[in-house]
């Protein structure tokens, strides 16, 4: 037991749960919290906007699989983080938000105190896993432990913790434990595992689709895939679990080539967005799909089994469930020997087809040539970013850090800063468009101040090209807000003290990127494009049918 302020109690409890870095902006209600972090030697990263603080924590959590924390003032401060919190909820990232509150005597009174938000926890609970309140310093360790337990248990996600302004400055007796409360996950249903194993044994052409919930189970997923000769694919968050240069690692277009002949689809920690949204009708909800393969879903979130009802549902941690399946299948599995040839042919067809998405594919190839296998790639909502969904080979788990289904424009640059802070010894590249980059360009100041060695590629086409293309196609060319007037990105970066370059070719980009990664200093490279220079990537993102083939060419099942 020790006597300390409520802010110090919060800080010490967070450190006990493994937090060594906090992204945040200090303010009146949370001064004691930041003072405690400073005195305790915590690494503090100070962005220039609260939203960026939460995005940085998101990047740190997504790239490591461990909880990451940010701290901001209440009311408008915590609301400024809402977009990033929503992204973290969709991306299954264990993000902890630490915030303040009005003085305790004003709580719930609606008196209009500084930064007052009517029922702040209730507002936040509408879109994150939980929002907790600490009433006195002595309660901080237990409630902070609960926040970390909630964030990590089941489907990971964000949790916030608040403390009143006066309580954070108040002294009290506090008793600590070692933190790291046990993760609470559902118990494995052995009957469901056995039913899944029986179905898989009878399958001729199974396919595995992964999501964020399988990122920690890479070894188990690969072992299962190799036992079954099953291709492994993903749309965004599940990529890299099986490297996409492995014989069984398949990007989305090749997966679409194989899908129509799949008899058993095994979803592991995945919403199965590709086959039941991207490859059908994004406007039609199917709770229980009719036709298609037998669906086996492994997911830690029991609600997922109702959102998309499988034929066999296994509510469990993906690593544990895959281990159990391997035990059931190791003596009974008889994989299809022709499958590897079929997968190889599908990958070759897909690679040839996507070559026409230029110049994005050539630029991505230049980046892939330079970025190490374990380097991190953070795309943004942009023409080149969309092309990464199918044209960027992901070669290691957690190295492709995306916005998930939220599609949050502007997430990329601040998220990539958080990835680099959490992984200082690994290469990190942010690939953003001019539109998304301007959502958070002020964080160039953060990169410079903290010497964050992120390399940011800004693809400048002077437009929101998706909007421009749709307005031309659907609204007789009436453009409204599609074209952009941009700053000189090189001079802008240099004004912040960030080295900057400009290029207009993949060959030049390759050389500039190689040099920048070797420096490990904040660097911006502008890639200049016209607003009609890039081929639309959407034919390969929404694919109701597989690739067209010349008359007489065999389907996937006939390729050898």
N, C-alpha and C positions, 0 to 999 in steps of 0.2 A: 504494500500500500504506500502511496506517495501523494503529496498534496501538489496540485497543479491546476492550471486553467482548463476550462472545457475545450478550448482550442488545442492545447497541448495533448489532452486526453484523446481527442480525435486523431491528431497527427501520430501519436505513439501507437494507437490501435491500427491505423493504416500501415505503418511501418512493420508492425508485428505480422501483418498479413502479406508481406512480401513487396510492398510498394517502396521503390527506391527513387522514383522520379515522379514529379507532379507537374502537370501543365496547367497554368492558371494565371488569373489576373487578381491582384489583391484589391480589397476595397474595405470600407469602414466596418461592415458587419463581420468580416472574416480576418481582420488584422491579427488576432491572437493565433489563428490557425497558421498563417504564413510565417509569423514570427517563430512559432514552434518548429515548423519544417526547416527554417533557416538555422536555428540553433542546433537542431538534431543532424544537420549535415545532409539533408535530402537534396537531390538534384532538382532544381527548380528551372522550368522553361517558361518564359513569359511571352506568349503570343500577343498580337495587337488587337485581337477580337476574341470574345468568349467562344464563338462558334468554332474558331480554330483550335482553342484549347481542347474542346471535346473531340474534334476530329483527330487531333494529334493522339489523344488517348485511344481513340478507335484504331488508328494505325498501329500503335504499339501493341494493343491487345490482339488484333487480327494477325499480326506478323509473328507473334510469340506464342499465342494461345494462353497467355497468362493475364490476370487482371491488370488494368492500367487505370490511373486516376487523374482527374482534373479537379480544380477548385475555382469557383467563381461566386460572385455576390448573388443574393436571391433576387426574385422578381424579374426585372428585365435581363439581368445577368444570366440566370439559369434558363430563361426563355430563349435567349440568344443561342443556347446550346441545343435547343430542341431538335433542329434538323439533324445534327450529328447524333443525338441520342436515338432518334428514330432510325437513322442509318444503322447504328449499333444494334438496335433491336432486330431489324431485318437481317443484319449480317451475323447475328449470334455472337456478339463480342462482349466479354465480361468487363464492361466499363463502369467505374465507380465515380460518381459525381459528388463532391463535397461542397456544401453551400451553407449560407446563413439564413436568418429569419429576422423579422421585426423583433423588438424587445418583447420579452415574455408577457408583460402586462398588456401589450397591444395585440397579442396573438388572437386572431379570430374576431377582433373588434371592428374591423372595417374603418378605422379612424383615419386612414390615409397616411400612415407612417412611411418613411423612406423605403422605396422598393417593395412596398406591400403588394402581394399577389393574393387574392382571395383563395384560400385553401390550396396553397402551393403543392402539398403532397398529392391531393386528389387530382389536380390538373396533370401532374406528371404521371400518375398511375394510369392514366388513360392510354399511354403509349409506351411505357417501359415496364420492366418486371415488377419493380416496387419502389416506393419513396418513403423513407423512414425519418422519424423525428427523434432527437435526443433531448430529453427533458432536463437532465442535470449531468455534470461532469462524470459522476460515478457510473452512469449508464453507458458511457461512450464505448468501452471495450466490447460489451455484449452486443450492442446494436451495430457497431462497425463489423463485428464478426458475422452477425446475421446478414448484413449487406453483402459481404464477400461470399458467404455460403449460398445466398440466393442467386447472385450473379453467376456462380460457377456450377450450380446444381441443375440437373435436367438440361433443357435447352439454354445455353448461356445467353446472357443479355445484360443490359444496363440497369443499375440501381443507384438512386441518389440518397444522400443522408444530409439532413439539415440540423442546425442548432441555432437557437435564438441569440441575438446580438449580445445581450447582457450575460447570458449563460456561457457564451464562448469566452468572455473575459473573467467570469467568476471562478474563484478557486474552490476546490473540493478534494476530498480524499478519494483516490482512484486505485483500484486493484486490477492488475493486468494478468492475462494468461499468455500463452504462446501464440495465439491467433491460429490461422489456418484451420478453421472448423471443417469437419468432415463434409464431403460432397454427398448430397442425398440424391440418389438415382433410383429409378424403378427396378424392382427385382426381375431377373430374367425369367421369362416364361418358357420352360423347357418343352412343353407341348407345342408351342408355336414354332420353336426351333426345329423340332422333329417334323412338323408338318411342312415347314419350308424346305428342309433337307429332302424329304420325299419328293416334293415337286421339282426341286433342282436336279435330282438324280435322273428324273425322266426327261429333262429338257435336252433338246438337241442344239439349240442356239440361244443360250442365255446371254444377257447383257447386264452389266452393272452400271448404275448411274449414281454418282456421289454428289454430296453437297457439303456445306460447311460442317455439318455434324459428323463427317468422316475424316476431317483433317488430322485428328490425333490418332487415327487408326490406319495409317498408311501401310505399315507392315502387314497387318491382318488382311486388309483389302487386297494387297498384291498377292499374298499367299492364296487367298480364295480365288482370285482371278486366274492365277497360274494353275491351280488345281482343276479349274473348269474350262480353261482355254477361252475365257469370257472377256470380251472387250470391256474396257472401263472408260467411261466418259463423264463429262460434267459440262455445265453451261458457264458458270462463273466461279462460285465460291468453293466448289469441290475439285477444281483443277489442280494438277500436279501431284495428287495423291499417288497415282501411278504416273511416272514421267511420260510425257507424250511422245518421246522418242523410243519408248519401250514398245515391243511388238504388240502389247495389249493396250497401250495408252492411245486413246482415240479422241480427237477433237470433234466438235459438234457436227460438222458437215459429213465427215466419214461415218459418224454414228447414225446420221439420218440415212445414209446409204445402206446401212446394215439393218435398220430398225424394222422395216416391214416384214422381215423374216424371223424376227426375235420371237421365241415362244414363251420365255420367262424373263421378266424385267425385275431386277433386284435393285431397289432404291435404298441407298445407305445414307442416312442423314440428309436426304434431299427432298425437296418439294415436287420433284419430277416436272419441273416447269417446261422442259423442252417438249416431251411427247404430248402433254395434255394442255399446253397453251401455245408454245411457239410453233409446234408442228400441226396444230389443228386450228382453233379459232380463239384468238385472245379475248373475244367478247362473249364467249359461251362458256359458262361454268359447268364442269362435269364433276359431280361429287363421287359418282360411281361410274367410271368409264365403261361404255359398251364396246365390245369387240377388242381387238388388239391382244397383246400378250397377257399371260397370267402375271399379276402384280404381286410381288413380295416387297413389303416396306419394312425397313429397320429404322426406327426413329425413337429418340428418347422422349419426345413430346407426345403424350397420348392423344392430344387434340388433333394431331396431324392425321391420325387414322380415321377421323371423321371428315376432315377437310377434303381429303382425297382417299376414298375408301379402297383399300387393297383387297385382294383375294386372301392374302395371309398377312397379318400385321404382327410385327415383333416390336414391342415397346421396350427398348433397352438401349444402353450405351452401345455405340457401333462397334467398338473394339471388342467388348465382351461378347456381343452377339456373333461377330465374325469368328472369334475363337471357338465358340460353341458350334457354329456351323461347320467349321473345319474338322472338329472332332467327329461330328456326325457323318461327314462326307469322305473322310480320308480313305476309308476302305471300300466305299461304295460308288464313288464317282468314276465315270467313264467318259472323259472329254472327247468332243468331236475332233478327230485328227485333221480335218480339212479347214478348221476354223481359222488357223493362223494365215493360210493363203487367202481366205476370203477377207480377212481384216486388212491384210497387206494391200490387196487390190482396191478395197474401199478407200484406204488412206491415199493411195496413189491417185485415184480418180478425184478425190476431194482436193488434194494439193494442186492438181492441174487446173481444176475449175476456179479456185479462189485466186489464181494468179492474175485474173483480170481486174481485181479490185486494186487499181493503181491510182496514185503512187503509194498508197498506204502499205501494201504488201512489201514493196521494195524498201521502204523506210523501216518497217518492222524487222525485216531480214537484217538490215544493217545494225539495228540495235541488238538483236539476238546474237549476232556474230561477236559483239563486244562484251555484252553483259555476262558475267559468270553464271554457271548453272544455278548456284545458290543465291544469285543476286535477286533483289526484289524489283518488281515491275508494278507500278501503280497507274492504271489507265484512268482517263477522265471521260465523261460523256462528250464525245467528239467523233469526227469521222474516222480518225485513226484509232481512237479508243474503241469504237464499235467493231472495227475490223479485228481487234485483238480477240474478240469472242471466238473467232474461228481461225485466225491466221497467225496467232502468236503461240509458239510451242512453250508450254509450261513444264518445267523439268524438275521441280522439287516442290514438296508440300509448303503451303503458306506463302509462296513467293509471288503469287498473283493476287494482289489486294484490291478488291473491287468494292463498288457501292452497293452490291446486291440488288434485290428487286426494287429498292426505293428509287433508284435512278437519280440520285441527288447531284444535280449539276453544281460544280464548284467544290465537291468533296476532295478531289484528287490531290492538289498541291499541299494543303495542310495535313491531310492524312499521310502523305509520303514523308513529310517532315517528322511526324511521329514514328513512322516505320524506321527512319534513319536514326533517330535518337535512341530507339530501343535496340537497334542492331548496328552500333557504330562501326563495327569491323567488317560489314558486308556492304556491297554496292547496292545503291537504291536509285532508281530512275523514275521520275514522274513524267508521264506523257499526257499533256493537257492541250485543250484547244484555247484559242484566244478568248472565247466567251466564258468558259468555266474558270480560266485562270484569273480573270478580273474579279471574280467573286471573292478572292482571297489574296490579291497581289500584295496587300500590306504585310503579309507574312514573309516577304523578302527581308524585311527589317529583322524578323525573328531569326531567319536563317543566318543573316550576317552577324547579329549580336551574339548568337550562340555558336557560330561557326559550324553549322550543321551541313555536312558534306553531301547534300542532296544535289543531283543533277536534274534540272527541270527542262524538259523539251516543250516549247510552246509552238504548236502548229497553228500558224496564223493564216486563216482564210477570210478574215474580215467579215464573218457572218456566223449566225446560228444556221448552219447549212441544212440541218434537218427541217427546221422551220421554213427556210427559204425554198427548199425543194418541194415541201408539201404545199406551200402557198402558190407556187407556180403551177403545180399539178392539179390542185383541188379548187383553187379560188381564182382562176383566170389570171394568175400572175400578179395579183394585188399584194404587194409586199407590205407587211406591217411589223416593224420591229425586227426584221430578219437581218438587215445589213448593219454592220458595226463600224464605228470610227475608233480606231485603236491608237494608243500611244506608241512611241518608238520603244519597243520592248528592250532593246539593247541599252539605250540611254537610261531607261527607267531602272533596270537592274543595276547598272553602274552607279546610279545616284544613291542606291542603297548600300553600295560597297560590295556588290556581287559581280563576279566576273561574268561577262556575257559575250556571245558570238551570234552571228547570223549566217544561215546557209540556205541553199535552195536545191540541194541534191543529196540522195542517199549516200553517195561516196564521200562527200565532204562531211556529212553528219557522222559517219563511222569514225573518221579521223578525229573530229572534234570531241566526240563522246569518249573515245578511248583515252584521249589526253585528260579530259575532265575527270573521269573515274580514277585515273592515276593520281590526280592532285588531291582528291578527297576534301575539296573545299566547295562551298555553295557556288553553283554555276548555273547560268541560264543559257540555253541555246534556242534561238528563234528559228523556226523553219517556215519560210515564206511560201505560201500557196495562193492560188486564186480561189474565189468562192465557188467556182464551178469546175475546179481542177480535179476533184476527188470523185472516183466512182462510188455509187451508192452501195453500201455493204448489206442492205436489208434483205436482198434475195437469199442470203445465207444465214440470216438471223431468224426470219420467219419462213419456214420451209414445209408447207403442207405436203409437198411431194419430194421424192428424191431427185437427184440430178437427172436431167434428160439425157438419153443415150441415143446414138445413131440406130436406125432401124436394124433389127436383127442381133444387136448386142445383148449378151446374156445379163440377167440380173445378178445381184451379189451372190446368190446361191449357186450360180453357174460358173462363176469366175474361179479359175485355178491358177 
